[in-house]
């Protein structure tokens, strides 16, 4: 009895210059696919080099990606998507903070760049799939439908930042590392065995286009400074700040409030009002959120037909919490089984059914146990 050999695909491997994307490209080639490597030049000023684990998309990274492609034995190109990246990711980042929201640029990059601009170009050139080094798994069913699932190793799972992918994008996505039950050290060992010198290269952390990690300074350079008040829940002034955009809901450090709280406990950012440039602070329990409304839902497959019970993840490295969720007038209405803290407008909420990613949406409003005055 004979079985059909796996289909040989034309694969475009997005190679960042890091170890994960290099190993993913190598595995795709080893599986018999026709692989071409591409490095996305996303910085409009790529002359600066990374500092340790900060930053990416530099000239150094493009050179590292090219060397890895040479070792794997695949063609390699550099595609300039800097203008598109600036418009869809960096400008969105500024606009969201200016409006008092907390964006996630990694989700926006996956949605608008890697699986939109890059994928569109790849399909136009005759490629079948885009391959990346993300830790997540695409499951294909006999009827041709696909689902996005968490990685086999929860410690490395990156499905949260892929929750913006729709059915069409999943149909052309390849994640060779997603079903790997290995530690990151073993991925590095595999890279070393393959002769990829990026095996010891540090992972990139924080926001890739803020190489020094100072988000507040990055925002201030563009948005300027604007002194405003820091107030408590009653409206009493406690201090001043140089721009409300420099704060996030749930923030504790860097408030620079001279007057201690009556109970001596720490204060946290409860609300950010860009209209009057005011930041409201208060006790931790005032952060408890019971429900939220999220906009621009995107489904990883068919949209749910009615309200359901799911688990939700609210940040890239956060845990799961049980929720009930459903669409109301095109918006996602979510109710938490137990109150959660640190939920900020602008963040993404990603819904799961077991390990399956149901979809995601952008948080617009929240309801709290204790309303902010």
C-alpha positions as CSV (number, residue, x, y, z in Angstrom):
1,X,0.0,0.0,0.0
2,X,1.4,3.3,-1.0
3,X,0.9,6.7,0.6
4,X,1.0,10.1,-1.0
5,X,4.2,11.9,-0.2
6,X,3.8,15.3,1.5
7,X,3.3,18.1,-0.9
8,X,6.4,20.1,-1.7
9,X,5.6,23.7,-1.1
10,X,7.3,26.9,-2.2
11,X,8.0,28.5,1.1
12,X,9.1,32.1,1.9
13,X,11.0,32.0,5.3
14,X,11.0,35.2,7.2
15,X,14.5,35.4,8.7
16,X,15.0,38.0,11.4
17,X,18.6,37.1,12.0
18,X,17.8,35.3,15.2
19,X,18.1,31.6,16.1
20,X,14.4,30.7,16.0
21,X,13.7,31.9,12.5
22,X,17.0,30.3,11.3
23,X,16.1,26.9,12.7
24,X,12.5,27.2,11.3
25,X,13.9,27.9,7.8
26,X,16.3,25.0,8.1
27,X,13.6,22.6,9.2
28,X,11.3,23.7,6.3
29,X,14.2,23.0,3.9
30,X,15.0,19.7,5.5
31,X,11.3,18.7,5.1
32,X,11.8,18.9,1.4
33,X,10.1,22.3,0.7
34,X,11.5,24.8,-1.8
35,X,12.6,27.5,0.6
36,X,13.7,31.0,0.0
37,X,14.8,33.2,2.9
38,X,13.9,36.9,3.2
39,X,14.9,39.4,5.8
40,X,12.5,42.3,6.3
41,X,14.2,45.7,6.5
42,X,11.8,47.5,8.8
43,X,14.0,50.3,10.2
44,X,14.3,53.6,8.3
45,X,17.6,54.1,10.0
46,X,19.2,50.6,10.0
47,X,22.8,51.8,10.7
48,X,22.5,51.3,14.5
49,X,23.4,47.9,15.9
50,X,21.5,46.1,18.6
51,X,22.7,46.3,22.2
52,X,22.7,42.9,23.7
53,X,19.1,41.5,23.5
54,X,17.5,44.8,22.6
55,X,16.4,45.9,19.2
56,X,16.2,44.1,15.9
57,X,16.0,44.6,12.1
58,X,19.5,46.2,12.0
59,X,22.2,45.7,9.4
60,X,23.8,43.2,11.8
61,X,20.6,41.2,11.8
62,X,20.3,41.2,8.0
63,X,23.9,39.9,7.8
64,X,23.2,37.2,10.3
65,X,20.1,36.1,8.4
66,X,22.1,36.0,5.1
67,X,24.9,33.8,6.7
68,X,22.2,31.4,8.1
69,X,20.6,31.2,4.6
70,X,24.0,30.4,3.1
71,X,24.6,27.6,5.6
72,X,21.1,26.2,4.9
73,X,21.7,26.5,1.2
74,X,18.7,28.5,0.2
75,X,18.3,31.7,-1.8
76,X,18.1,34.9,0.3
77,X,16.8,38.4,-0.3
78,X,16.2,41.6,1.7
79,X,12.8,43.3,1.3
80,X,12.4,46.9,2.3
81,X,9.1,47.2,4.2
82,X,10.2,50.1,6.3
83,X,7.6,52.6,5.1
84,X,4.8,50.1,5.6
85,X,6.1,49.2,9.0
86,X,6.3,52.9,10.0
87,X,2.7,53.5,8.8
88,X,1.0,50.4,10.2
89,X,3.0,49.7,13.3
90,X,5.1,52.7,14.6
91,X,2.5,55.4,13.8
92,X,-0.2,53.2,15.3
93,X,1.9,52.9,18.4
94,X,2.2,56.7,18.8
95,X,-1.5,57.2,18.1
96,X,-2.6,54.6,20.6
97,X,-0.5,56.0,23.4
98,X,-1.5,59.6,22.6
99,X,-5.1,58.4,23.0
100,X,-4.5,57.0,26.4
101,X,-4.4,53.3,25.3
102,X,-1.8,50.6,25.6
103,X,-1.0,49.0,22.2
104,X,0.8,45.7,21.4
105,X,3.0,46.4,18.4
106,X,4.0,42.7,18.0
107,X,0.4,41.8,17.2
108,X,0.1,44.7,14.8
109,X,3.3,43.6,13.1
110,X,2.0,40.1,12.6
111,X,-1.3,41.3,11.4
112,X,-0.2,44.1,9.1
113,X,3.4,43.1,8.1
114,X,4.3,39.5,8.3
115,X,0.9,38.0,7.4
116,X,-0.4,40.9,5.3
117,X,2.2,42.9,3.4
118,X,4.7,40.0,3.3
119,X,2.2,37.3,2.7
120,X,0.5,39.3,-0.1
121,X,3.8,39.8,-1.8
122,X,4.7,36.1,-1.3
123,X,1.5,34.9,-2.9
124,X,1.8,37.3,-5.8
125,X,5.3,35.8,-6.5
126,X,3.9,32.2,-6.4
127,X,4.9,31.1,-2.9
128,X,2.5,28.8,-1.1
129,X,3.3,29.7,2.5
130,X,5.2,32.1,4.8
131,X,7.4,30.4,7.4
132,X,8.3,32.1,10.7
133,X,10.1,31.0,14.0
134,X,7.0,31.6,16.1
135,X,6.1,28.9,18.6
136,X,2.5,27.9,17.7
137,X,0.8,25.1,15.7
138,X,-1.5,25.1,12.7
139,X,-3.8,22.0,12.6
140,X,-5.3,21.1,9.3
141,X,-8.5,19.0,9.1
142,X,-9.5,16.6,6.4
143,X,-12.0,19.1,5.0
144,X,-9.2,21.6,4.5
145,X,-10.1,23.9,7.4
146,X,-7.4,25.0,9.7
147,X,-7.0,25.9,13.4
148,X,-4.3,27.8,15.3
149,X,-3.3,26.0,18.5
150,X,-0.8,26.8,21.3
151,X,2.7,25.4,20.9
152,X,3.4,22.0,22.4
153,X,5.6,23.6,25.0
154,X,3.5,26.2,26.9
155,X,6.7,27.8,28.2
156,X,7.5,29.0,24.7
157,X,4.0,29.5,23.3
158,X,3.6,32.6,21.2
159,X,0.0,32.0,20.0
160,X,-1.2,35.2,21.8
161,X,0.7,37.4,19.3
162,X,-0.7,35.4,16.4
163,X,-4.3,35.7,17.5
164,X,-4.9,38.3,14.9
165,X,-4.5,35.8,12.0
166,X,-7.7,34.9,10.0
167,X,-8.6,31.7,8.2
168,X,-7.0,32.9,4.9
169,X,-3.7,33.8,6.6
170,X,-3.6,30.5,8.5
171,X,-4.0,28.7,5.2
172,X,-0.6,30.1,4.2
173,X,1.2,30.0,7.6
174,X,4.0,27.6,8.6
175,X,5.4,27.3,12.1
176,X,8.0,24.5,12.1
177,X,8.9,25.1,15.8
178,X,5.4,24.9,17.1
179,X,5.2,21.1,17.9
180,X,8.7,21.0,19.4
181,X,8.8,19.7,22.9
182,X,12.3,21.0,23.5
183,X,13.9,23.7,25.6
184,X,15.3,26.9,24.1
185,X,18.7,25.5,25.0
186,X,18.0,22.5,22.8
187,X,16.9,24.8,19.9
188,X,20.3,26.5,20.2
189,X,22.0,23.1,20.3
190,X,20.2,22.2,17.1
191,X,21.3,25.5,15.5
192,X,24.9,24.7,16.5
193,X,24.7,21.2,15.0
194,X,23.4,22.7,11.8
195,X,26.4,25.1,11.7
196,X,24.2,28.2,12.3
197,X,26.4,30.6,14.2
198,X,23.4,32.5,15.5
199,X,23.0,29.6,17.9
200,X,24.4,31.8,20.8
201,X,22.8,35.1,19.7
202,X,20.7,36.6,22.4
203,X,16.9,36.7,21.9
204,X,15.4,40.1,21.1
205,X,13.3,41.5,23.9
206,X,11.0,44.5,24.4
207,X,9.8,46.5,21.5
208,X,12.0,46.0,18.4
209,X,12.0,49.6,17.2
210,X,13.0,51.0,20.6
211,X,16.5,49.7,20.8
212,X,17.4,51.2,24.2
213,X,14.1,49.9,25.8
214,X,13.2,53.4,27.0
215,X,9.6,53.6,25.8
216,X,8.8,56.9,27.6
217,X,11.7,58.7,26.1
218,X,10.8,57.3,22.6
219,X,7.3,58.7,23.0
220,X,8.4,62.0,24.4
221,X,10.7,62.6,21.4
222,X,7.7,62.4,19.1
223,X,4.8,63.6,21.3
224,X,6.6,66.2,23.3
225,X,6.1,67.0,27.0
226,X,2.9,68.3,28.5
227,X,2.6,68.8,32.2
228,X,-0.5,67.5,33.8
229,X,-1.9,66.4,37.1
230,X,-1.7,63.1,39.0
231,X,-4.8,62.9,41.2
232,X,-6.4,60.3,43.5
233,X,-9.9,58.9,43.1
234,X,-11.5,61.9,44.8
235,X,-9.8,64.3,42.3
236,X,-7.2,65.6,44.9
237,X,-3.9,66.6,43.2
238,X,-1.0,64.4,44.3
239,X,1.7,65.4,41.9
240,X,2.4,66.3,38.3
241,X,3.7,64.4,35.2
242,X,5.2,65.4,31.8
243,X,2.8,63.5,29.6
244,X,-0.1,61.2,30.3
245,X,1.1,59.0,27.4
246,X,4.0,57.9,29.6
247,X,1.7,55.8,31.9
248,X,-0.2,52.5,31.6
249,X,-3.1,51.1,33.5
250,X,-1.8,49.1,36.5
251,X,1.6,50.9,36.6
252,X,3.1,51.2,40.0
253,X,6.7,52.4,39.6
254,X,7.7,55.8,38.4
255,X,4.7,57.7,39.7
256,X,6.8,60.2,41.7
257,X,4.1,61.1,44.1
258,X,5.4,62.9,47.2
259,X,2.3,62.4,49.4
260,X,2.0,58.8,50.7
261,X,-1.4,57.1,50.7
262,X,-3.3,57.3,54.0
263,X,-3.1,53.5,54.4
264,X,0.6,53.4,53.5
265,X,0.0,51.0,50.6
266,X,1.3,51.5,47.1
267,X,-0.8,53.4,44.5
268,X,-1.4,52.2,40.9
269,X,-2.5,54.0,37.7
270,X,-6.2,53.5,37.5
271,X,-7.1,55.8,34.6
272,X,-5.5,57.9,31.9
273,X,-7.4,60.9,30.5
274,X,-5.7,62.4,27.4
275,X,-8.5,65.0,27.1
276,X,-7.5,66.8,30.3
277,X,-4.0,65.2,30.5
278,X,-4.8,63.7,33.9
279,X,-3.6,60.5,35.5
280,X,-5.7,59.0,38.3
281,X,-4.1,56.7,40.8
282,X,-5.4,54.5,43.7
283,X,-5.2,51.2,45.5
284,X,-4.7,47.9,43.8
285,X,-8.2,46.7,44.5
286,X,-9.6,49.5,42.4
287,X,-8.0,47.8,39.4
288,X,-10.4,44.8,39.6
289,X,-12.2,44.3,36.3
290,X,-15.3,42.2,35.9
291,X,-16.1,42.7,32.2
292,X,-15.0,44.4,29.1
293,X,-15.9,45.3,25.6
294,X,-13.5,44.7,22.7
295,X,-13.6,45.9,19.1
296,X,-12.3,44.7,15.7
297,X,-12.7,41.0,16.5
298,X,-10.7,38.7,14.3
299,X,-11.4,34.9,14.2
300,X,-8.8,32.2,13.6
301,X,-11.3,30.2,11.6
302,X,-15.1,30.3,11.7
303,X,-16.6,33.0,13.9
304,X,-18.5,31.7,17.0
305,X,-22.2,31.4,16.4
306,X,-23.2,32.5,19.9
307,X,-22.0,33.2,23.4
308,X,-19.7,30.7,24.9
309,X,-17.3,29.8,27.7
310,X,-13.6,30.2,27.0
311,X,-10.3,31.0,28.6
312,X,-8.7,34.4,27.8
313,X,-5.2,35.7,27.8
314,X,-4.6,39.4,28.2
315,X,-0.9,39.8,27.6
316,X,1.9,38.0,25.8
317,X,3.3,36.3,28.9
318,X,0.2,36.3,31.0
319,X,-1.9,33.4,32.3
320,X,-5.4,32.3,31.3
321,X,-8.6,33.2,33.0
322,X,-12.1,31.8,32.5
323,X,-14.6,34.0,30.7
324,X,-17.9,34.0,28.9
325,X,-17.9,35.9,25.6
326,X,-20.1,36.7,22.7
327,X,-20.7,39.3,19.9
328,X,-23.1,42.1,20.6
329,X,-23.6,44.5,17.7
330,X,-20.3,43.5,16.2
331,X,-18.3,44.0,19.4
332,X,-17.0,41.3,21.7
333,X,-18.6,41.4,25.1
334,X,-16.5,39.5,27.8
335,X,-17.4,38.7,31.4
336,X,-14.7,37.3,33.7
337,X,-15.5,34.4,36.1
338,X,-13.3,36.2,38.7
339,X,-12.1,39.8,38.7
340,X,-8.7,40.5,36.9
341,X,-6.3,43.3,37.2
342,X,-4.1,45.4,34.9
343,X,-6.6,45.4,32.0
344,X,-6.0,48.4,29.7
345,X,-7.8,49.7,26.7
346,X,-5.7,49.1,23.6
347,X,-4.5,45.7,24.7
348,X,-5.5,42.5,22.9
349,X,-7.7,39.9,24.4
350,X,-7.2,36.4,22.9
351,X,-9.8,33.7,23.4
352,X,-9.0,30.0,23.7
353,X,-11.0,26.8,23.6
354,X,-8.5,24.4,25.2
355,X,-5.4,24.9,23.2
356,X,-7.2,26.3,20.1
357,X,-7.1,30.0,19.5
358,X,-10.6,31.1,18.8
359,X,-9.8,34.7,18.0
360,X,-8.8,38.1,19.3
361,X,-10.1,41.7,19.7
362,X,-8.8,45.0,21.0
363,X,-10.0,46.1,24.4
364,X,-12.1,49.3,24.2
365,X,-13.7,49.7,27.6
366,X,-13.7,47.9,31.0
367,X,-16.1,47.6,33.9
368,X,-14.7,47.5,37.4
369,X,-15.8,46.3,40.8
370,X,-15.1,49.9,42.0
371,X,-15.7,52.6,39.4
372,X,-13.0,55.3,39.1
373,X,-14.5,58.8,39.9
